[in-house]
Amino acid sequence: MPFRRSNFSYSFSHLDTIPSYGVGLSDKYMRGHSAINPTLIYNGASGRGGISVPTALRQIYTTLPHGTLQRARAWLVFFFSFALSMASLAFIFFRLQLLASPCLRGSSKELSWGQWVELMTPRGRMSRMVGLDKHWRTFMQDVCIPLFSALCTAPQNDVENHPAEEYLGASFRSI
């Protein structure tokens, strides 16, 4: 089989009808017309390609007239919101990498992925105040579960019941 070059880019998206996002399965979903809402585009190249903002997220300020104060303000709000969310994403990712290190894994050999995620969820008062617990769960639900599901070609339930040690070992080796 011949080799071919690839950059392994992908995106993270939400269907607007997924019940976990507060919207029930609608008639629109049943007719097969649900909207896909990308939230982040990974540009591949083992991370060297960086990340991109989906066009849909930029529409807030790009639809406003050029050279207006309203557009500049919308762009600043968008820019700082995106920068803050990427900083949060980076922090959670590095926390996962730290917790995946062999010396900090502890008794993860007996735990499923879902149990390990819940055990590692930050519970301190300060963590709750800044939303770290919520960001941790969101990262696990919106990033890790889809990645592991795609990698293992398994549904979410199987990923959550899979031994955490196998995912943590793979995560640590990817550094």
Secondary structure, 3 states (H helix, E strand, C coil): CCCCCCCCCEEEEEECCCHHHCCCCCHHHHCCCCCEEEEEEECCHHHCCCEECCHHHHHHHHCCCCCCHHHHHHHHHHHHHHHHHHHHHHHHHHHHHHHHCCCCCCCHHHCEHHHHHHHHCCCCHHHHHHCHHHHHHHHHHHHHHHHHHHHHCCCHHHHHHCEHHHHHHHHHHCC
